[in-house]
Amino acid sequence: MLAVIRTGGKQYIVEPKTKLKIEKLEKAEGETIVFSDVLLIENDGKLEIGNPVVKGAEVEAKVLRQDKAEKIIVFKYKPKKRYKRKIGHRQPFTEIEILSIKN
C-alpha cells in the first residue's frame, strides 16, 4: 500500500515504515501527525485518485526529530563593481516515520 501526500508545498510518495524529511512542522518529538491531504492511494493494485484529495483518506505519522539540514553557501558577485556577498543558510526540517495509511 502506498499513498501520495502533500505537505509544505511538496508532494511525497509514502509507504508504512518509511522515514521522510519534510518541511518543518511545529510538533514535538514523539507526537503523531495526521495528513489529510492525500492525493492518491494504491491498495493491492487498485488505484484511487483524488479530485483534488481522496475523501476520507488519512496518513498517520510519528515525529522522530526536528533538525536543520547541511549548510549551503550563497555567494553573490558582480565583476568590476566591487560587490561580493557571502551568506550561509540551514533549512529546518522535520523527520517523520509513516505509521499507517487509512482509506
PyRosetta script that sets phi, psi and omega in degrees:
from pyrosetta import init, pose_from_sequence

init()
pose = pose_from_sequence("MLAVIRTGGKQYIVEPKTKLKIEKLEKAEGETIVFSDVLLIENDGKLEIGNPVVKGAEVEAKVLRQDKAEKIIVFKYKPKKRYKRKIGHRQPFTEIEILSIKN")
pose.set_psi(1, 133.6)
pose.set_omega(1, 175.7)
pose.set_phi(2, -141.0)
pose.set_psi(2, 163.6)
pose.set_omega(2, -178.9)
pose.set_phi(3, -146.8)
pose.set_psi(3, 160.3)
pose.set_omega(3, 173.1)
pose.set_phi(4, -115.3)
pose.set_psi(4, 120.9)
pose.set_omega(4, 179.7)
pose.set_phi(5, -114.4)
pose.set_psi(5, 159.7)
pose.set_omega(5, 177.7)
pose.set_phi(6, -121.4)
pose.set_psi(6, 125.6)
pose.set_omega(6, 176.1)
pose.set_phi(7, -154.9)
pose.set_psi(7, 140.0)
pose.set_omega(7, 178.7)
pose.set_phi(8, 65.6)
pose.set_psi(8, 25.4)
pose.set_omega(8, 180.0)
pose.set_phi(9, 79.4)
pose.set_psi(9, 6.7)
pose.set_omega(9, -180.0)
pose.set_phi(10, -126.1)
pose.set_psi(10, 162.2)
pose.set_omega(10, 178.5)
pose.set_phi(11, -115.7)
pose.set_psi(11, 141.2)
pose.set_omega(11, -177.4)
pose.set_phi(12, -131.5)
pose.set_psi(12, 138.4)
pose.set_omega(12, 171.6)
pose.set_phi(13, -88.9)
pose.set_psi(13, 123.3)
pose.set_omega(13, -175.3)
pose.set_phi(14, -127.1)
pose.set_psi(14, 150.7)
pose.set_omega(14, 172.6)
pose.set_phi(15, -135.0)
pose.set_psi(15, 159.8)
pose.set_omega(15, 176.5)
pose.set_phi(16, -58.6)
pose.set_psi(16, 143.4)
pose.set_omega(16, -178.9)
pose.set_phi(17, 70.1)
pose.set_psi(17, 16.1)
pose.set_omega(17, 176.2)
pose.set_phi(18, -88.4)
pose.set_psi(18, 140.3)
pose.set_omega(18, 175.6)
pose.set_phi(19, -105.5)
pose.set_psi(19, 134.8)
pose.set_omega(19, -177.5)
pose.set_phi(20, -132.3)
pose.set_psi(20, 153.2)
pose.set_omega(20, 168.7)
pose.set_phi(21, -110.2)
pose.set_psi(21, 115.5)
pose.set_omega(21, -177.7)
pose.set_phi(22, -118.0)
pose.set_psi(22, 172.6)
pose.set_omega(22, 176.1)
pose.set_phi(23, -58.6)
pose.set_psi(23, 148.4)
pose.set_omega(23, -172.4)
pose.set_phi(24, -58.4)
pose.set_psi(24, 131.8)
pose.set_omega(24, 173.6)
pose.set_phi(25, -118.0)
pose.set_psi(25, 143.0)
pose.set_omega(25, -178.3)
pose.set_phi(26, -82.0)
pose.set_psi(26, 72.4)
pose.set_omega(26, 176.5)
pose.set_phi(27, -132.0)
pose.set_psi(27, 149.8)
pose.set_omega(27, 178.8)
pose.set_phi(28, -82.8)
pose.set_psi(28, 157.9)
pose.set_omega(28, 178.4)
pose.set_phi(29, -63.1)
pose.set_psi(29, 136.0)
pose.set_omega(29, -179.4)
pose.set_phi(30, 95.3)
pose.set_psi(30, -16.6)
pose.set_omega(30, 178.7)
pose.set_phi(31, -72.9)
pose.set_psi(31, 158.7)
pose.set_omega(31, 175.2)
pose.set_phi(32, -104.4)
pose.set_psi(32, 146.8)
pose.set_omega(32, 179.1)
pose.set_phi(33, -121.8)
pose.set_psi(33, 142.8)
pose.set_omega(33, 175.0)
pose.set_phi(34, -115.6)
pose.set_psi(34, 119.1)
pose.set_omega(34, 177.0)
pose.set_phi(35, -95.5)
pose.set_psi(35, 119.9)
pose.set_omega(35, 179.5)
pose.set_phi(36, -101.7)
pose.set_psi(36, -6.9)
pose.set_omega(36, 175.8)
pose.set_phi(37, -84.4)
pose.set_psi(37, 71.5)
pose.set_omega(37, 179.9)
pose.set_phi(38, -99.2)
pose.set_psi(38, 117.5)
pose.set_omega(38, -175.5)
pose.set_phi(39, -89.8)
pose.set_psi(39, -26.3)
pose.set_omega(39, -176.2)
pose.set_phi(40, -156.3)
pose.set_psi(40, 144.2)
pose.set_omega(40, 175.0)
pose.set_phi(41, -134.0)
pose.set_psi(41, 133.9)
pose.set_omega(41, 174.7)
pose.set_phi(42, -119.0)
pose.set_psi(42, 123.3)
pose.set_omega(42, -178.2)
pose.set_phi(43, -136.8)
pose.set_psi(43, 112.7)
pose.set_omega(43, 179.5)
pose.set_phi(44, 54.2)
pose.set_psi(44, 43.3)
pose.set_omega(44, 178.0)
pose.set_phi(45, 82.9)
pose.set_psi(45, -6.9)
pose.set_omega(45, 179.2)
pose.set_phi(46, -94.6)
pose.set_psi(46, 124.5)
pose.set_omega(46, -175.3)
pose.set_phi(47, -104.6)
pose.set_psi(47, 130.7)
pose.set_omega(47, 177.3)
pose.set_phi(48, -122.8)
pose.set_psi(48, 115.6)
pose.set_omega(48, -176.9)
pose.set_phi(49, -105.6)
pose.set_psi(49, 132.8)
pose.set_omega(49, -179.1)
pose.set_phi(50, -83.6)
pose.set_psi(50, 163.5)
pose.set_omega(50, 179.6)
pose.set_phi(51, -137.1)
pose.set_psi(51, 77.6)
pose.set_omega(51, -2.2)
pose.set_phi(52, -85.2)
pose.set_psi(52, -18.1)
pose.set_omega(52, 179.4)
pose.set_phi(53, -121.5)
pose.set_psi(53, 156.9)
pose.set_omega(53, 176.7)
pose.set_phi(54, -78.8)
pose.set_psi(54, 124.8)
pose.set_omega(54, -177.1)
pose.set_phi(55, -70.8)
pose.set_psi(55, 131.5)
pose.set_omega(55, 177.3)
pose.set_phi(56, 80.3)
pose.set_psi(56, -0.5)
pose.set_omega(56, -178.8)
pose.set_phi(57, -89.0)
pose.set_psi(57, 141.2)
pose.set_omega(57, 178.8)
pose.set_phi(58, -142.3)
pose.set_psi(58, 147.3)
pose.set_omega(58, 173.6)
pose.set_phi(59, -120.3)
pose.set_psi(59, 125.5)
pose.set_omega(59, -178.4)
pose.set_phi(60, -103.7)
pose.set_psi(60, 134.1)
pose.set_omega(60, -178.0)
pose.set_phi(61, -137.6)
pose.set_psi(61, 159.7)
pose.set_omega(61, 178.9)
pose.set_phi(62, -116.8)
pose.set_psi(62, 135.1)
pose.set_omega(62, 178.8)
pose.set_phi(63, -77.5)
pose.set_psi(63, 122.3)
pose.set_omega(63, 178.4)
pose.set_phi(64, -91.1)
pose.set_psi(64, -44.6)
pose.set_omega(64, 179.6)
pose.set_phi(65, -163.2)
pose.set_psi(65, 158.8)
pose.set_omega(65, 172.2)
pose.set_phi(66, -111.3)
pose.set_psi(66, 129.7)
pose.set_omega(66, -176.2)
pose.set_phi(67, -154.7)
pose.set_psi(67, -177.4)
pose.set_omega(67, 175.3)
pose.set_phi(68, -119.9)
pose.set_psi(68, 147.4)
pose.set_omega(68, 179.5)
pose.set_phi(69, -75.5)
pose.set_psi(69, 175.7)
pose.set_omega(69, 177.2)
pose.set_phi(70, -61.8)
pose.set_psi(70, 151.5)
pose.set_omega(70, -178.9)
pose.set_phi(71, -73.3)
pose.set_psi(71, 136.0)
pose.set_omega(71, 171.4)
pose.set_phi(72, -112.4)
pose.set_psi(72, 148.6)
pose.set_omega(72, -179.3)
pose.set_phi(73, -103.8)
pose.set_psi(73, 128.6)
pose.set_omega(73, 176.2)
pose.set_phi(74, -109.5)
pose.set_psi(74, 116.7)
pose.set_omega(74, -176.8)
pose.set_phi(75, -122.7)
pose.set_psi(75, 120.7)
pose.set_omega(75, 178.2)
pose.set_phi(76, -109.9)
pose.set_psi(76, 141.0)
pose.set_omega(76, -174.5)
pose.set_phi(77, -151.4)
pose.set_psi(77, 131.9)
pose.set_omega(77, 174.6)
pose.set_phi(78, -118.6)
pose.set_psi(78, 116.3)
pose.set_omega(78, -178.9)
pose.set_phi(79, -65.8)
pose.set_psi(79, 144.3)
pose.set_omega(79, 175.3)
pose.set_phi(80, 65.5)
pose.set_psi(80, 11.8)
pose.set_omega(80, -178.7)
pose.set_phi(81, -121.3)
pose.set_psi(81, 2.7)
pose.set_omega(81, -178.7)
pose.set_phi(82, 57.1)
pose.set_psi(82, 37.5)
pose.set_omega(82, 179.6)
pose.set_phi(83, -114.6)
pose.set_psi(83, 116.5)
pose.set_omega(83, 173.2)
pose.set_phi(84, -138.1)
pose.set_psi(84, 139.2)
pose.set_omega(84, 177.6)
pose.set_phi(85, -145.4)
pose.set_psi(85, 125.1)
pose.set_omega(85, -179.0)
pose.set_phi(86, -125.2)
pose.set_psi(86, 120.3)
pose.set_omega(86, 177.4)
pose.set_phi(87, -134.2)
pose.set_psi(87, 158.3)
pose.set_omega(87, 176.3)
pose.set_phi(88, -116.3)
pose.set_psi(88, 160.5)
pose.set_omega(88, -179.5)
pose.set_phi(89, -147.1)
pose.set_psi(89, 135.7)
pose.set_omega(89, 173.5)
pose.set_phi(90, -123.8)
pose.set_psi(90, 113.9)
pose.set_omega(90, -177.3)
pose.set_phi(91, -79.1)
pose.set_psi(91, 125.5)
pose.set_omega(91, 177.0)
pose.set_phi(92, -73.7)
pose.set_psi(92, 147.7)
pose.set_omega(92, 178.5)
pose.set_phi(93, -144.5)
pose.set_psi(93, 166.0)
pose.set_omega(93, 175.0)
pose.set_phi(94, -120.2)
pose.set_psi(94, 127.8)
pose.set_omega(94, 176.3)
pose.set_phi(95, -96.4)
pose.set_psi(95, 128.5)
pose.set_omega(95, -177.6)
pose.set_phi(96, -125.9)
pose.set_psi(96, 160.3)
pose.set_omega(96, 172.5)
pose.set_phi(97, -124.4)
pose.set_psi(97, 128.9)
pose.set_omega(97, -178.8)
pose.set_phi(98, -75.2)
pose.set_psi(98, 126.4)
pose.set_omega(98, -180.0)
pose.set_phi(99, -94.5)
pose.set_psi(99, -50.3)
pose.set_omega(99, -177.2)
pose.set_phi(100, -154.9)
pose.set_psi(100, 157.0)
pose.set_omega(100, 174.9)
pose.set_phi(101, -119.8)
pose.set_psi(101, 120.6)
pose.set_omega(101, -177.8)
pose.set_phi(102, -112.7)
pose.set_psi(102, 136.6)
pose.set_omega(102, -179.6)
pose.set_phi(103, -112.4)
pose.dump_pdb("model.pdb")
